[in-house]
Amino acid sequence: MAQALRRDTPASRRRRTETWILGGLLACPLTGIGPALGSQEQRYTILRGDTEVGVHEVRREVANGQTRVKSSSRIDVRLLGLAVYRFRYEAEELWDQAGLARLEVRVDDDSVPFRLRGERSGEAFAWTSDAGEGRYAKPLFPTNHWNDEVLLQDRVLNTLTGRLNRVDITRAGNETLDLPSGQVKAVRYRYRGDLDLDSWYDDQGQWLGMRFEGRDGSEIRYLCATCRTVAQP
């Protein structure tokens, strides 16, 4: 993977500060996390070509030194008013100072179910899914994109297949990205390897969207509808 990605970004410095502040709270149990210290929710419009077909939502809550993240997608494709494809996705992640602690994924891909569950064990993360079992040394990042530290990885856990994907992630350059809420300055990153997609982040590490080719060859885009935008000159 390109060494240029291994840099000290504002987002990584911010995360280190948050981890230091919250580190003393890590002895709390995983259940009953108590009052949230902070929460954030983002909504993404899903487009197939130029047609809106669904919505993706990410909600993060920080409490007691842990970050809980819930991601969900709903896609409905219609042709002449008739439903021709339906997709539902739900993922729950638990993160602490040591990284990903727990992951649960539920998928309904046009009436074909898929389940994945994983938990950190010692210095590795182990998971089981309908596709089998896996284990990988820390750090491990699932393909939910909200965490920009994934850009430093050369392997990711594909939450749709349960397989560990090899990827080469490179910075492709600065761009102006058109979002449903307006234009925003963005950095595009290119995934190549077992995954082939483009993903955009702002200079604070906030995920803005992604683009990839669907199974039928159509272009699929996720574009943040609630991210803060800045007027372009």
C-alpha positions as CSV (number, residue, x, y, z in Angstrom):
1,M,0.0,0.0,0.0
2,A,1.2,3.5,-0.8
3,Q,3.4,4.9,2.0
4,A,1.9,8.3,1.4
5,L,-1.2,7.2,3.3
6,R,0.8,6.7,6.5
7,R,0.6,10.2,7.7
8,D,-0.4,12.2,10.7
9,T,-3.8,13.7,9.7
10,P,-6.0,16.1,11.7
11,A,-8.5,13.4,12.1
12,S,-5.9,10.9,13.5
13,R,-4.7,13.5,16.0
14,R,-8.2,14.2,17.1
15,R,-8.9,10.5,17.7
16,R,-5.7,10.2,19.8
17,T,-6.9,13.1,21.9
18,E,-10.3,11.5,22.4
19,T,-8.8,8.1,23.2
20,W,-6.5,9.7,25.9
21,I,-9.4,11.5,27.5
22,L,-11.7,8.5,27.5
23,G,-9.0,5.9,28.2
24,G,-9.6,5.8,32.0
25,L,-13.2,4.8,31.5
26,L,-12.5,1.5,29.7
27,A,-13.0,-0.7,32.8
28,C,-16.7,-0.2,32.4
29,P,-18.6,-3.3,31.2
30,L,-19.7,-3.6,27.6
31,T,-23.4,-3.6,28.5
32,G,-25.2,-0.6,30.0
33,I,-22.9,2.0,28.6
34,G,-24.6,4.8,30.4
35,P,-25.2,8.4,29.3
36,A,-23.7,9.2,25.9
37,L,-20.9,11.6,25.8
38,G,-21.5,12.4,22.2
39,S,-23.5,11.2,19.2
40,Q,-23.5,11.8,15.5
41,E,-25.8,10.7,12.7
42,Q,-25.3,10.9,9.0
43,R,-27.6,10.0,6.2
44,Y,-26.5,9.1,2.6
45,T,-28.6,9.0,-0.5
46,I,-28.1,5.9,-2.6
47,L,-28.3,6.4,-6.4
48,R,-28.4,3.8,-9.2
49,G,-27.3,5.9,-12.2
50,D,-29.2,9.1,-11.6
51,T,-32.1,7.5,-9.9
52,E,-32.5,7.5,-6.1
53,V,-33.1,4.0,-4.9
54,G,-32.4,4.0,-1.2
55,V,-30.8,5.5,1.9
56,H,-27.8,4.6,4.1
57,E,-27.6,5.8,7.7
58,V,-24.7,5.8,10.2
59,R,-25.2,6.6,13.9
60,R,-22.2,6.8,16.3
61,E,-22.5,7.1,20.1
62,V,-19.5,7.6,22.4
63,A,-19.9,6.7,26.0
64,N,-17.7,5.2,28.8
65,G,-14.7,5.0,26.5
66,Q,-16.5,3.0,23.8
67,T,-17.9,3.9,20.4
68,R,-21.0,2.2,19.2
69,V,-21.8,2.4,15.5
70,K,-25.0,1.4,13.8
71,S,-25.2,1.3,10.0
72,S,-28.2,0.5,7.9
73,S,-29.1,0.5,4.2
74,R,-32.4,0.2,2.5
75,I,-32.5,-0.2,-1.3
76,D,-35.6,-0.7,-3.5
77,V,-35.3,-0.9,-7.2
78,R,-38.5,-0.6,-9.3
79,L,-39.2,-1.0,-13.0
80,L,-42.5,0.2,-14.4
81,G,-43.8,0.5,-10.9
82,L,-43.0,-3.1,-10.0
83,A,-40.4,-4.1,-7.3
84,V,-37.5,-5.9,-9.0
85,Y,-34.9,-5.7,-6.3
86,R,-34.8,-5.3,-2.5
87,F,-31.8,-5.0,-0.2
88,R,-31.6,-4.5,3.6
89,Y,-28.4,-4.2,5.6
90,E,-27.8,-3.7,9.3
91,A,-24.5,-3.6,11.1
92,E,-23.6,-2.9,14.7
93,E,-20.0,-2.3,15.8
94,L,-18.4,-1.7,19.2
95,W,-15.0,0.0,19.4
96,D,-12.7,0.7,22.3
97,Q,-9.2,1.9,22.8
98,A,-7.8,-1.4,21.4
99,G,-9.9,-1.2,18.2
100,L,-12.9,-3.2,17.0
101,A,-14.3,-5.3,19.9
102,R,-17.5,-6.7,18.5
103,L,-19.4,-6.8,15.2
104,E,-22.8,-8.1,14.1
105,V,-24.2,-7.9,10.6
106,R,-27.6,-8.9,9.2
107,V,-28.3,-8.8,5.4
108,D,-31.3,-9.5,3.3
109,D,-30.2,-9.4,-0.3
110,D,-33.4,-9.8,-2.3
111,S,-34.7,-12.5,0.1
112,V,-31.3,-14.2,0.5
113,P,-30.2,-13.8,4.2
114,F,-26.6,-13.5,5.4
115,R,-25.4,-13.2,9.0
116,L,-22.0,-12.4,10.5
117,R,-20.8,-12.1,14.1
118,G,-17.4,-11.4,15.4
119,E,-15.5,-10.5,18.6
120,R,-12.0,-9.7,19.5
121,S,-10.1,-12.5,21.2
122,G,-6.7,-11.6,22.6
123,E,-4.6,-10.0,19.8
124,A,-6.9,-11.1,17.0
125,F,-10.5,-10.6,15.8
126,A,-12.4,-13.8,15.1
127,W,-15.7,-14.1,13.2
128,T,-18.3,-16.6,12.0
129,S,-20.7,-16.1,9.1
130,D,-22.9,-18.0,6.7
131,A,-19.8,-18.2,4.5
132,G,-17.6,-19.8,7.2
133,E,-15.1,-18.7,9.9
134,G,-12.2,-16.3,9.9
135,R,-9.6,-14.8,12.2
136,Y,-7.2,-11.9,11.7
137,A,-4.7,-10.0,13.8
138,K,-5.5,-6.5,14.9
139,P,-6.2,-4.0,13.6
140,L,-9.2,-5.1,11.5
141,F,-11.6,-2.8,9.8
142,P,-15.0,-3.8,8.3
143,T,-16.2,-2.3,5.0
144,N,-18.5,0.3,6.6
145,H,-16.3,3.2,5.5
146,W,-17.1,5.7,8.3
147,N,-13.7,5.2,10.0
148,D,-11.1,6.9,7.8
149,E,-8.3,4.8,9.4
150,V,-9.4,2.1,7.0
151,L,-7.4,4.0,4.4
152,L,-4.2,2.8,6.0
153,Q,-5.1,-0.9,5.7
154,D,-4.3,-3.5,3.0
155,R,-7.0,-5.9,4.2
156,V,-10.6,-5.3,5.2
157,L,-13.4,-7.6,6.4
158,N,-16.1,-7.6,3.7
159,T,-19.4,-7.5,5.7
160,L,-21.4,-8.7,2.7
161,T,-19.4,-11.8,2.1
162,G,-17.6,-12.6,5.4
163,R,-14.3,-12.8,3.6
164,L,-11.1,-10.9,4.2
165,N,-10.4,-8.8,1.1
166,R,-7.0,-7.7,0.0
167,V,-7.0,-4.1,-1.1
168,D,-4.6,-1.4,-2.3
169,I,-5.9,2.0,-1.2
170,T,-4.3,5.1,-2.8
171,R,-5.0,8.8,-2.6
172,A,-6.3,9.8,-6.1
173,G,-6.5,13.6,-5.5
174,N,-8.5,16.5,-4.3
175,E,-11.9,17.2,-5.9
176,T,-15.1,19.1,-5.5
177,L,-17.9,16.6,-4.8
178,D,-21.5,17.3,-5.5
179,L,-23.7,16.2,-2.5
180,P,-27.5,16.4,-2.1
181,S,-26.8,19.3,0.3
182,G,-24.4,21.2,-1.9
183,Q,-20.7,21.1,-3.0
184,V,-17.8,20.2,-0.7
185,K,-14.1,19.9,-1.0
186,A,-13.1,16.3,-0.9
187,V,-10.2,13.8,-1.2
188,R,-10.9,10.8,-3.4
189,Y,-9.3,7.4,-2.5
190,R,-9.2,4.5,-4.9
191,Y,-9.7,0.9,-3.8
192,R,-8.2,-1.8,-6.1
193,G,-7.8,-5.5,-5.5
194,D,-10.6,-7.7,-4.2
195,L,-12.7,-4.5,-4.0
196,D,-12.9,-1.9,-6.8
197,L,-14.5,1.4,-5.7
198,D,-13.8,5.1,-5.1
199,S,-14.5,6.7,-1.7
200,W,-14.4,10.4,-0.6
201,Y,-13.5,12.0,2.7
202,D,-13.1,15.6,3.8
203,D,-10.0,17.0,5.4
204,Q,-11.3,16.0,8.9
205,G,-11.7,12.4,8.0
206,Q,-15.5,12.5,7.6
207,W,-16.8,10.0,5.0
208,L,-18.7,11.8,2.2
209,G,-19.6,9.0,-0.1
210,M,-18.5,6.2,-2.5
211,R,-19.0,4.9,-6.0
212,F,-18.8,1.4,-7.4
213,E,-20.2,-0.8,-10.1
214,G,-23.3,-2.9,-9.2
215,R,-23.7,-6.6,-10.2
216,D,-25.7,-5.5,-13.2
217,G,-23.0,-3.1,-14.4
218,S,-24.9,0.0,-13.2
219,E,-23.1,2.8,-11.3
220,I,-24.0,2.9,-7.6
221,R,-23.3,6.0,-5.5
222,Y,-23.6,6.8,-1.8
223,L,-23.7,10.6,-1.3
224,C,-23.9,12.2,2.2
225,A,-27.1,14.2,2.4
226,T,-26.4,15.6,5.9
227,C,-22.7,16.4,5.8
228,R,-21.7,20.1,6.3
229,T,-20.9,21.7,2.9
230,V,-18.9,24.8,2.1
231,A,-19.8,27.2,-0.6
232,Q,-17.3,27.0,-3.5
233,P,-15.9,30.2,-5.0
